Amino acid sequence: MNIDGHIVLPDRVMPGRVVFDTSITDVRPLSHNVPDRYILPGFIDAHVHGGDGADTMDGIMAIRHMAMFHMAQGTTTLLPTTMTAPWSDITDTLRAVVDVMRNGTQGGPSIPGAHLEGPFINPHRRGAQPAHTQLPTPARVSAVIKTGAVRLVTLAPEMEHADTAIQQFIQAGIRVNIGHTQADHEQAERAICRICGGGGVAGGTHMFNAMPPIMARAPGPATALMCSGDAYAEMIFDTHHVHPALFRLAHRVMGQRLVFVTDAMRATGMGDGPSSLGGQDVMVQDGVARLHDGTLAGSVLTLDQALRNAIQAGASLPQAAALVSTHAANWLGLHDRGVIMHGRRADMVVMGPDLTVREVWVAGRRSA
């Protein structure tokens, strides 16, 4: 099979043809008669709770449903993300993710694991997470590792047992994000050094959100993440969670270590109105989801919109494509995808000249 169009490569946009089966077998330039469309690497979302009325915490069918919804917006790989909830609900959800990982979703995206966002977070920085936080004791950490579901975990490094938990997760090959944290700059910096120095991969969960702000004499975790040289960081770039100027700053400083995620909730794709997140009432108004006290409650963002937002904020198309794909692939160790080149999985998004999704291909199969 082949697709002709303007191919979005890491450093340029090239008129050409992508030849593929389940993987890409050739990428060749064309000089004329190229359709007016763009071919991008499939999007990768490492932090997504739900969409189209479904939530990861609802179980197997809901995970499949929300995965199909996000695939239609260009996401070819995603990590279903948990909420802070009663312990049995979390372990049940992780088992559901394992079921989907093993049995797949017919015509759906790749699901290489879960993002365990709760419950190992600071109760004073829960954001929109429910009040079911837990300390990351060795027994609890072992229990979630044993499910085989977790590829990425968020924890607050200042909490009791966090140092031991970090080591356990690293040994299991799980990426460790600092987030939902009260850590100061020095605590965050030590945690990043501990993760990277121990052979792990450090990151930050929705940078600038649910963590202390950057101040003149208290630079906070976001500064530690940006200046580390090794740590990745998620960003929810719906322009509500993060101002475009802060995106431009983080992008300039971090480059390929900055990763777009959606943090999408079940209301995504359903328009304004009432919804819920972790059993809490949420109101979506003008595309912004909030709890009754005004706290931002996840988002209703999709990665195709995040890409368009990045371009509006000054990024080039290759830079925006990398933010929703290449950087996440590198961060998560998914080195078989994330760029249009020979030998990579044929995970591709075809977009029109207005950068709306027209086709989605997963491992060479047209899925949307």
C-alpha positions as CSV (number, residue, x, y, z in Angstrom):
1,M,0.0,0.0,0.0
2,N,1.0,3.6,-0.4
3,I,-0.1,7.1,0.5
4,D,0.9,10.2,-1.4
5,G,1.0,13.7,0.2
6,H,3.1,16.2,2.1
7,I,5.1,14.0,4.5
8,V,5.9,15.5,7.9
9,L,9.4,14.5,8.7
10,P,11.4,15.5,11.8
11,D,13.1,18.4,10.1
12,R,10.9,19.3,7.2
13,V,7.7,18.7,5.2
14,M,8.4,16.8,2.0
15,P,6.1,16.0,-1.0
16,G,6.3,12.3,-1.3
17,R,5.0,8.8,-1.0
18,V,4.9,6.4,2.0
19,V,5.0,2.7,1.0
20,F,4.0,0.3,3.8
21,D,2.5,-2.9,5.0
22,T,2.4,-3.3,8.8
23,S,5.6,-1.2,8.8
24,I,6.9,1.5,6.5
25,T,9.0,0.0,3.7
26,D,9.9,3.2,1.8
27,V,9.6,7.0,2.0
28,R,10.3,8.6,-1.3
29,P,10.1,12.2,-2.6
30,L,7.7,13.1,-5.4
31,S,8.1,16.2,-7.6
32,H,4.5,16.7,-8.9
33,N,0.8,15.7,-8.6
34,V,1.0,15.5,-4.8
35,P,-2.4,15.5,-3.1
36,D,-3.1,18.5,-0.8
37,R,-2.9,16.6,2.5
38,Y,-0.3,15.9,5.2
39,I,1.0,12.6,6.4
40,L,2.1,12.6,10.1
41,P,3.3,10.0,12.5
42,G,0.4,8.6,14.6
43,F,-0.2,10.5,17.8
44,I,0.7,9.1,21.2
45,D,-1.2,10.0,24.4
46,A,0.5,9.0,27.6
47,H,-2.2,10.6,29.9
48,V,-5.8,10.1,29.0
49,H,-8.7,9.3,31.3
50,G,-11.6,9.0,29.0
51,G,-13.7,10.3,26.1
52,D,-17.1,10.1,24.5
53,G,-18.8,9.3,27.8
54,A,-16.3,6.5,28.8
55,D,-13.7,6.5,31.6
56,T,-10.7,4.2,32.2
57,M,-12.0,3.5,35.7
58,D,-15.3,2.0,34.2
59,G,-13.6,-1.2,33.0
60,I,-12.8,-3.1,29.9
61,M,-15.6,-1.9,27.6
62,A,-15.1,1.7,28.6
63,I,-11.4,1.5,27.9
64,R,-12.0,0.1,24.4
65,H,-14.7,2.8,23.8
66,M,-12.6,5.7,24.8
67,A,-9.6,4.3,22.9
68,M,-11.7,4.1,19.7
69,F,-12.9,7.7,20.2
70,H,-9.3,9.1,20.6
71,M,-8.1,7.0,17.6
72,A,-10.6,8.8,15.4
73,Q,-8.8,12.1,16.4
74,G,-5.4,10.7,15.3
75,T,-4.2,8.9,18.5
76,T,-2.7,5.5,17.5
77,T,-1.1,4.7,20.8
78,L,-2.4,5.6,24.3
79,L,-2.0,4.8,28.0
80,P,-5.4,4.5,29.8
81,T,-5.0,6.6,32.9
82,T,-6.3,5.9,36.4
83,M,-7.8,8.2,39.0
84,T,-7.1,8.3,42.7
85,A,-9.8,5.9,44.0
86,P,-10.4,3.2,46.6
87,W,-7.5,0.7,46.3
88,S,-9.7,-2.2,45.0
89,D,-11.0,0.0,42.2
90,I,-7.5,0.9,41.1
91,T,-6.3,-2.8,41.0
92,D,-9.5,-3.8,39.2
93,T,-8.9,-1.1,36.6
94,L,-5.3,-2.2,36.1
95,R,-6.5,-5.8,35.5
96,A,-9.0,-4.4,33.0
97,V,-6.1,-2.6,31.2
98,V,-4.2,-5.9,31.1
99,D,-7.2,-7.6,29.5
100,V,-7.3,-5.0,26.8
101,M,-3.5,-5.1,26.3
102,R,-3.7,-8.9,25.8
103,N,-6.9,-9.2,23.8
104,G,-6.7,-5.9,21.9
105,T,-9.4,-3.7,20.5
106,Q,-10.5,-4.7,17.0
107,G,-9.6,-1.9,14.7
108,G,-8.3,0.1,17.6
109,P,-5.1,1.8,18.7
110,S,-2.1,0.2,20.5
111,I,-2.3,0.1,24.3
112,P,1.2,-0.7,25.7
113,G,0.2,-0.2,29.3
114,A,-1.5,2.1,31.8
115,H,-0.5,5.4,33.4
116,L,-1.1,5.1,37.2
117,E,-1.8,8.7,38.1
118,G,-3.2,8.0,41.5
119,P,-3.1,7.2,44.4
120,F,0.6,7.9,45.3
121,I,0.1,11.7,45.3
122,N,0.1,14.5,47.9
123,P,-3.3,15.0,49.4
124,H,-2.7,18.8,49.4
125,R,-2.1,18.8,45.6
126,R,-4.9,16.5,44.5
127,G,-6.3,19.0,41.9
128,A,-9.4,17.2,40.6
129,Q,-8.4,13.8,42.0
130,P,-10.7,12.4,44.7
131,A,-9.7,12.1,48.3
132,H,-8.4,8.5,48.2
133,T,-4.6,9.1,48.3
134,Q,-2.3,6.4,49.5
135,L,1.3,6.2,50.6
136,P,3.5,4.3,48.1
137,T,4.4,1.5,50.6
138,P,6.5,-1.4,49.3
139,A,3.5,-3.7,49.4
140,R,1.2,-1.4,47.4
141,V,3.9,-0.7,44.9
142,S,4.6,-4.4,44.5
143,A,0.9,-5.1,44.0
144,V,0.5,-2.6,41.1
145,I,3.7,-3.8,39.5
146,K,2.6,-7.4,39.6
147,T,-0.5,-6.6,37.5
148,G,1.8,-6.1,34.6
149,A,-0.3,-3.1,33.4
150,V,1.7,-0.1,34.5
151,R,4.1,1.6,32.0
152,L,4.1,5.1,33.7
153,V,3.4,6.2,37.3
154,T,2.9,9.6,38.8
155,L,4.0,10.1,42.4
156,A,4.8,12.9,44.8
157,P,8.5,12.5,45.7
158,E,8.2,14.2,49.1
159,M,5.8,11.5,50.5
160,E,6.9,8.8,52.9
161,H,8.2,5.7,51.1
162,A,8.7,7.6,47.9
163,D,12.4,6.9,47.6
164,T,11.9,3.1,47.9
165,A,8.9,3.3,45.5
166,I,11.0,5.0,42.9
167,Q,13.6,2.3,43.1
168,Q,10.9,-0.4,42.8
169,F,9.4,1.2,39.8
170,I,12.7,1.7,38.1
171,Q,13.7,-1.9,38.6
172,A,10.4,-2.9,37.0
173,G,11.1,-0.8,33.9
174,I,8.3,1.7,34.7
175,R,8.7,5.4,33.9
176,V,8.4,7.6,36.9
177,N,6.8,11.1,36.8
178,I,6.8,13.6,39.6
179,G,3.4,15.3,39.9
180,H,0.5,16.2,42.1
181,T,3.3,17.3,44.4
182,Q,4.2,19.9,47.0
183,A,7.9,19.3,46.4
184,D,10.1,22.4,46.3
185,H,12.8,22.8,43.7
186,E,15.5,21.0,45.6
187,Q,13.2,18.0,46.4
188,A,12.2,17.7,42.8
189,E,15.8,18.0,41.6
190,R,16.8,15.2,44.0
191,A,14.0,13.0,42.8
192,I,14.9,13.5,39.1
193,C,18.6,12.7,39.9
194,R,17.5,9.7,41.8
195,I,15.4,8.4,39.0
196,C,17.8,9.1,36.2
197,G,20.9,8.1,38.2
198,G,19.2,4.8,39.1
199,G,18.8,4.0,35.4
200,G,15.2,5.1,35.1
201,V,13.4,7.7,33.0
202,A,12.1,10.7,34.8
203,G,9.2,12.9,33.8
204,G,6.7,15.5,35.1
205,T,2.9,15.1,35.1
206,H,1.1,18.0,33.5
207,M,3.9,20.5,34.1
208,F,2.8,23.8,35.8
209,N,-0.4,22.2,37.0
210,A,-0.9,20.5,40.5
211,M,2.6,21.6,41.6
212,P,4.1,24.8,43.2
213,P,4.5,27.7,40.8
214,I,7.7,29.2,39.6
215,M,8.6,32.2,41.9
216,A,11.6,34.4,42.1
217,R,13.1,32.7,45.2
218,A,11.2,29.4,45.0
219,P,11.7,28.1,41.4
220,G,9.6,24.9,42.1
221,P,9.4,21.5,40.4
222,A,8.7,22.9,36.9
223,T,12.1,24.7,36.9
224,A,13.8,21.4,38.0
225,L,12.1,19.6,35.2
226,M,13.1,22.2,32.5
227,C,16.7,22.5,33.7
228,S,17.5,18.8,34.3
229,G,18.6,18.0,30.8
230,D,17.3,14.5,31.2
231,A,13.7,14.7,32.5
232,Y,10.7,14.7,30.2
233,A,7.5,16.7,31.0
234,E,3.9,16.4,30.0
235,M,1.9,19.5,29.0
236,I,-1.8,19.9,28.6
237,F,-1.8,22.5,25.8
238,D,-5.5,23.3,25.6
239,T,-4.4,27.0,26.3
240,H,-6.5,26.8,29.5
241,H,-4.1,24.8,31.6
242,V,-1.0,26.5,30.3
243,H,-0.6,30.0,28.7
244,P,0.9,30.0,25.2
245,A,3.9,32.0,26.5
246,L,4.7,29.3,29.0
247,F,4.4,26.7,26.2
248,R,6.9,28.7,24.1
249,L,9.3,29.0,27.1
250,A,9.1,25.3,28.0
251,H,9.5,24.3,24.3
252,R,12.5,26.5,23.8
253,V,14.2,25.1,27.0
254,M,13.2,21.5,26.8
255,G,12.9,20.8,23.0
256,Q,12.4,17.1,22.5
257,R,11.8,16.5,26.2
258,L,8.4,18.2,26.1
259,V,5.4,15.9,25.4
260,F,1.8,16.9,24.8
261,V,-0.9,14.9,26.5
262,T,-4.6,15.4,26.7
263,D,-5.6,14.5,30.3
264,A,-8.9,14.0,28.6
265,M,-12.0,13.1,30.7
266,R,-15.2,11.3,29.8
267,A,-16.8,14.6,28.6
268,T,-14.3,14.9,25.8
269,G,-16.2,15.0,22.5
270,M,-19.6,15.6,24.1
271,G,-19.8,19.4,24.2
272,D,-20.6,21.6,27.1
273,G,-22.8,20.4,30.0
274,P,-22.6,18.3,33.2
275,S,-20.3,15.3,33.5
276,S,-18.3,13.5,36.1
277,L,-14.7,12.7,37.0
278,G,-13.8,10.1,39.7
279,G,-17.3,10.3,41.1
280,Q,-17.2,14.1,41.3
281,D,-19.6,16.4,39.5
282,V,-18.0,18.4,36.7
283,M,-19.4,21.2,34.5
284,V,-18.0,21.8,31.0
285,Q,-18.5,25.3,29.9
286,D,-16.9,26.9,26.8
287,G,-14.7,23.8,26.4
288,V,-13.3,24.0,30.0
289,A,-14.0,21.3,32.6
290,R,-14.2,22.4,36.2
291,L,-15.3,21.0,39.6
292,H,-18.0,23.1,41.5
293,D,-15.2,25.0,43.3
294,G,-13.6,26.1,40.0
295,T,-10.7,23.6,39.9
296,L,-9.8,22.5,36.5
297,A,-11.0,18.9,36.1
298,G,-8.8,17.2,33.4
299,S,-9.6,18.5,30.0
300,V,-11.7,17.9,26.9
301,L,-8.7,18.2,24.7
302,T,-7.7,15.8,21.8
303,L,-4.2,15.6,20.4
304,D,-5.2,16.9,16.9
305,Q,-6.4,20.1,18.6
306,A,-3.2,20.3,20.7
307,L,-1.2,20.1,17.4
308,R,-3.3,23.0,16.0
309,N,-2.8,25.0,19.2
310,A,1.0,24.5,19.0
311,I,1.0,25.9,15.5
312,Q,-1.1,28.8,16.5
313,A,1.4,29.5,19.3
314,G,4.3,29.6,16.8
315,A,5.5,26.0,16.4
316,S,6.2,24.7,12.9
317,L,4.3,21.6,11.6
318,P,7.3,19.3,12.2
319,Q,7.7,20.6,15.7
320,A,4.0,20.2,16.5
321,A,4.0,16.7,15.1
322,A,6.9,15.8,17.3
323,L,5.1,17.2,20.4
324,V,2.2,14.8,19.8
325,S,4.2,11.8,18.7
326,T,7.9,11.6,18.4
327,H,8.8,12.9,21.9
328,A,6.3,10.6,23.6
329,A,7.7,7.6,21.7
330,N,11.2,8.3,22.8
331,W,10.1,9.0,26.4
332,L,8.1,5.7,26.7
333,G,10.7,3.6,25.0
334,L,8.4,2.9,22.0
335,H,11.2,3.1,19.5
336,D,9.2,1.3,16.7
337,R,7.0,4.3,16.1
338,G,6.7,8.1,16.4
339,V,8.3,9.1,13.1
340,I,7.7,8.5,9.3
341,M,10.7,6.5,8.3
342,H,11.7,3.1,6.9
343,G,11.2,0.2,9.4
344,R,8.9,2.0,11.8
345,R,5.3,0.9,12.4
346,A,2.9,2.2,9.8
347,D,1.1,4.3,12.4
348,M,0.0,7.4,10.5
349,V,-2.4,10.3,10.5
350,V,-3.6,11.9,7.2
351,M,-4.7,15.4,7.7
352,G,-6.3,17.9,5.3
353,P,-4.9,21.3,4.5
354,D,-6.8,22.7,7.5
355,L,-5.1,20.1,9.7
356,T,-8.3,18.1,10.5
357,V,-8.0,14.3,10.6
358,R,-9.0,12.5,7.4
359,E,-7.5,9.0,7.9
360,V,-5.9,7.1,10.7
361,W,-3.7,4.1,10.0
362,V,-2.5,1.7,12.8
363,A,0.2,-0.8,11.9
364,G,-0.8,-0.5,8.2
365,R,-4.5,-0.9,8.8
366,R,-6.8,1.9,8.1
367,S,-8.9,2.4,11.2
368,A,-10.7,5.7,10.5
